[in-house]
Amino acid sequence: MKPTLAAISILMALFLFSCRQKEEQPQEQAVEAPPQMSAHPQIAGDLHTGVVQEVLQATAYTYLNVRENDANSWIAVTKREMQPGQTISYVGGLEMKNFESKDLQRTFETVYFVDRFAGDGPSVSASQESAAMPHQTKPSIDKKEISIEPVAGGITIGELFTNRDSYAGKTVLIKGQVTKINRAIMDRNWIHLQDGTSGAGSFDLTITTQDDAAVGDVVTFEGTITLNKDFGSGYAYEVLMENAKRKTPQ
C-alpha cells in the first residue's frame, strides 16, 4: 500500500519537531567547584591587580567583578567581606566556562576560581607578588621582643631551627605568638609564629593549618615538621610545620 500524501506530511512534521527539540535542550552546566579545585593550570604565573566593581555573596564563595586596565572579569574566592572600590591582587585561577552558581541562580560566561589572593589593602605590584602568596624561606618579618615559655612537652622555635634535621618528619608541639597570617591560600591558612627564641639565624616559624588565629594571639600548635619544602614559583621553606592543629590550653 502506498503511503498517502497526508501520512508523509505528518511523518516529516514529526521528524522536524524532534530535531528542533534536541537543538533547544540546554547544555549541561558545570557543577559548582569546591575550594580544593582552585588551581592555576592556565595563567599560573600571572599577577593581576584591579578594582572591585561588584560583589555577589554565595554560601561558600564571594564572586567579584574586577576591572583591570580596560577589561572586566569575574573571579571567585573563598567567602569573605568585600566592598566595591577595593583594590585587590590575585594570581592565576581555574577558568570555568558557562559556570552555573546554583546559590545565585546565575550563569557566568567565564569565572576564575582563585586561591592566591590579596585583598583589603593597597595594590600589589609584580615586585610585591609575595603579598598574594605564602612567604618565601626568609620572610621580611621583624623579630618580636617577646618571651614565651614552651608548653609542657613542647619545644621552642629556636630549638627547632637549631636541630632541624633531628625533627624532620616528626610531630612537635610549639607555643608562640602569631605575627602574620595569610588565609585560604592553596586551601589552607599560613600562620607565622615567634616565641622570642632563634636558632641558625631563624626566629619565625611558618605553619600550615585549617584552624584560624589572629595576629597577636598566643597559641599552641601541633604539627609535622617538613624540611626543604618547595611549592614552586620560588616559594620554598627550609623548615615548615604542616597540617598543624591548634591545641586548647590545659
C-alpha positions as CSV (number, residue, x, y, z in Angstrom):
1,M,0.0,0.0,0.0
2,K,1.4,3.3,-1.0
3,P,1.6,6.0,1.8
4,T,-0.8,8.9,1.2
5,L,0.5,12.4,0.9
6,A,-1.1,13.3,4.2
7,A,0.8,10.5,6.0
8,I,4.1,11.6,4.5
9,S,3.4,15.2,5.6
10,I,2.7,14.0,9.2
11,L,5.9,11.9,9.3
12,M,8.0,14.9,8.1
13,A,6.4,17.2,10.6
14,L,7.2,14.8,13.5
15,F,10.8,14.4,12.3
16,L,11.4,18.2,12.2
17,F,9.8,18.7,15.6
18,S,12.1,16.1,17.1
19,C,15.2,17.8,15.7
20,R,14.1,21.2,17.0
21,Q,13.5,19.7,20.5
22,K,17.1,18.3,20.6
23,E,18.5,21.7,19.5
24,E,16.6,23.5,22.2
25,Q,17.7,21.3,25.0
26,P,20.1,23.3,27.3
27,Q,23.7,22.2,27.7
28,E,24.6,20.6,31.0
29,Q,26.0,23.2,33.4
30,A,29.3,22.9,35.3
31,V,29.0,21.8,38.8
32,E,30.0,24.4,41.4
33,A,33.7,23.9,42.1
34,P,34.7,23.1,45.7
35,P,37.7,25.0,47.2
36,Q,40.2,22.2,46.6
37,M,39.7,22.6,42.8
38,S,41.4,26.0,42.9
39,A,44.5,25.8,40.7
40,H,46.4,27.7,38.1
41,P,46.8,25.5,35.1
42,Q,46.3,28.2,32.5
43,I,47.6,31.5,33.9
44,A,49.6,30.3,36.9
45,G,52.3,32.9,36.8
46,D,50.3,36.0,36.1
47,L,49.7,38.6,38.8
48,H,46.5,40.6,38.4
49,T,45.6,43.8,40.2
50,G,42.3,45.5,39.8
51,V,39.4,47.4,41.4
52,V,36.3,45.6,42.6
53,Q,33.2,46.7,40.7
54,E,30.5,44.4,42.1
55,V,30.3,41.9,44.9
56,L,28.0,38.8,45.0
57,Q,27.9,36.7,48.1
58,A,27.1,33.0,47.9
59,T,27.2,30.2,50.5
60,A,30.9,29.2,50.1
61,Y,32.2,31.9,47.7
62,T,32.4,35.6,47.2
63,Y,32.1,36.5,43.5
64,L,33.9,39.7,42.4
65,N,33.6,41.6,39.2
66,V,37.1,43.1,38.9
67,R,38.2,45.8,36.5
68,E,41.9,45.6,35.4
69,N,43.1,48.2,32.9
70,D,40.1,48.4,30.5
71,A,38.7,44.9,31.0
72,N,36.3,43.4,33.5
73,S,36.4,39.8,34.7
74,W,34.6,37.7,37.3
75,I,36.6,35.8,40.0
76,A,35.5,33.7,42.9
77,V,37.3,33.5,46.2
78,T,36.5,31.8,49.5
79,K,33.8,33.7,51.2
80,R,34.9,37.0,52.8
81,E,33.6,40.5,53.3
82,M,34.4,42.7,50.3
83,Q,33.2,46.1,49.1
84,P,33.1,47.7,45.6
85,G,36.0,50.1,45.2
86,Q,38.6,47.9,47.0
87,T,41.8,47.2,45.2
88,I,42.8,43.5,45.1
89,S,45.5,41.3,43.7
90,Y,45.4,37.7,42.7
91,V,47.5,35.1,40.9
92,G,46.0,32.8,38.3
93,G,42.8,30.9,38.7
94,L,40.9,27.9,37.4
95,E,38.9,29.1,34.4
96,M,35.3,27.8,34.3
97,K,33.2,28.4,31.2
98,N,29.4,28.8,31.3
99,F,29.6,28.2,35.1
100,E,26.2,28.0,36.9
101,S,26.1,29.1,40.5
102,K,23.1,27.4,42.0
103,D,23.2,29.7,45.0
104,L,23.0,32.8,42.9
105,Q,20.8,31.2,40.2
106,R,23.2,32.8,37.7
107,T,25.4,31.5,34.9
108,F,28.8,33.2,34.4
109,E,30.1,33.2,30.9
110,T,33.7,32.9,32.4
111,V,34.7,32.9,36.0
112,Y,38.1,32.2,37.6
113,F,38.3,30.3,40.9
114,V,41.3,31.9,42.7
115,D,43.2,30.8,45.8
116,R,46.2,33.2,45.7
117,F,44.5,36.4,46.7
118,A,45.4,39.7,48.5
119,G,42.6,42.0,49.4
120,D,41.6,44.7,51.8
121,G,44.9,46.6,51.1
122,P,46.9,48.6,48.5
123,S,47.7,47.4,45.0
124,V,50.4,44.7,44.7
125,S,52.9,45.2,42.0
126,A,54.8,42.4,40.3
127,S,57.8,43.1,42.6
128,Q,55.5,42.6,45.6
129,E,53.9,39.3,44.4
130,S,54.7,37.7,47.7
131,A,51.8,39.7,49.3
132,A,49.4,37.4,47.4
133,M,51.3,34.2,48.2
134,P,52.9,32.5,51.2
135,H,56.2,33.9,52.2
136,Q,59.5,32.6,50.9
137,T,62.2,30.9,53.0
138,K,63.3,34.2,54.5
139,P,60.2,36.4,55.0
140,S,60.8,40.1,55.7
141,I,59.3,39.9,59.2
142,D,60.8,41.7,62.2
143,K,61.8,39.8,65.3
144,K,59.3,40.5,68.2
145,E,60.6,41.5,71.6
146,I,58.7,38.7,73.4
147,S,59.5,35.8,75.7
148,I,57.1,32.9,75.6
149,E,57.8,29.7,77.7
150,P,57.4,26.5,75.8
151,V,54.3,24.4,76.6
152,A,54.8,21.2,78.6
153,G,56.0,18.5,76.2
154,G,56.8,21.1,73.5
155,I,59.9,22.7,72.1
156,T,61.0,26.3,71.3
157,I,61.3,27.7,67.8
158,G,65.0,28.2,68.4
159,E,65.4,24.5,69.3
160,L,63.6,23.5,66.1
161,F,65.8,25.6,63.8
162,T,69.0,24.7,65.6
163,N,68.3,20.9,65.4
164,R,66.1,20.8,62.4
165,D,67.4,17.6,61.0
166,S,66.5,15.7,64.1
167,Y,62.9,16.9,63.9
168,A,62.3,16.1,60.2
169,G,59.1,14.1,59.8
170,K,58.3,14.3,63.5
171,T,55.3,15.8,65.2
172,V,56.1,18.6,67.6
173,L,54.3,21.0,69.9
174,I,55.2,24.7,69.7
175,K,53.7,27.7,71.5
176,G,54.2,31.2,70.1
177,Q,52.7,34.5,69.2
178,V,51.0,34.9,65.8
179,T,53.0,37.6,63.8
180,K,51.3,37.2,60.4
181,I,48.5,35.1,58.8
182,N,47.5,34.5,55.2
183,R,44.1,32.8,54.9
184,A,42.7,30.4,52.3
185,I,45.8,30.1,50.2
186,M,46.1,26.7,48.4
187,D,43.2,25.6,50.6
188,R,44.9,26.2,53.9
189,N,45.9,29.0,56.3
190,W,49.5,30.1,56.6
191,I,50.5,31.3,60.1
192,H,53.8,32.8,61.3
193,L,54.8,32.1,64.9
194,Q,57.5,33.6,67.1
195,D,58.4,32.8,70.7
196,G,61.4,35.1,71.3
197,T,64.0,32.4,70.6
198,S,66.1,31.9,67.5
199,G,68.4,29.2,66.0
200,A,70.7,29.1,63.0
201,G,69.7,32.7,62.2
202,S,65.9,32.0,62.0
203,F,63.3,33.0,64.5
204,D,59.9,32.9,62.6
205,L,58.2,29.6,62.0
206,T,55.6,29.2,59.3
207,I,52.8,26.6,59.8
208,T,50.0,25.4,57.5
209,T,46.7,24.6,59.1
210,Q,42.9,24.5,58.6
211,D,42.5,26.3,62.0
212,D,42.4,30.0,62.4
213,A,44.0,32.6,64.7
214,A,44.5,36.4,64.8
215,V,47.7,38.4,64.8
216,G,48.9,38.9,68.4
217,D,47.3,35.7,69.7
218,V,49.5,33.4,71.8
219,V,48.7,29.9,70.6
220,T,49.9,26.4,70.7
221,F,50.1,24.3,67.5
222,E,51.0,20.6,67.0
223,G,52.1,19.5,63.5
224,T,54.6,17.6,61.4
225,I,57.9,19.2,60.5
226,T,58.9,19.1,56.9
227,L,62.3,20.3,55.6
228,N,63.1,21.9,52.3
229,K,59.6,22.1,51.1
230,D,59.3,23.7,47.6
231,F,55.9,24.8,46.3
232,G,57.3,26.1,43.0
233,S,57.5,29.6,41.6
234,G,60.4,30.3,44.0
235,Y,58.3,29.7,47.2
236,A,60.4,27.3,49.3
237,Y,60.8,26.7,53.1
238,E,63.8,25.3,54.9
239,V,61.6,24.4,57.8
240,L,57.8,24.1,57.7
241,M,55.2,22.8,60.2
242,E,52.4,21.2,58.1
243,N,48.8,20.1,58.8
244,A,49.0,21.7,62.2
245,K,46.2,21.6,64.8
246,R,45.6,24.3,67.3
247,K,45.6,22.9,70.8
248,T,43.4,24.2,73.7
249,P,45.4,25.4,76.7
250,Q,45.3,22.9,79.6
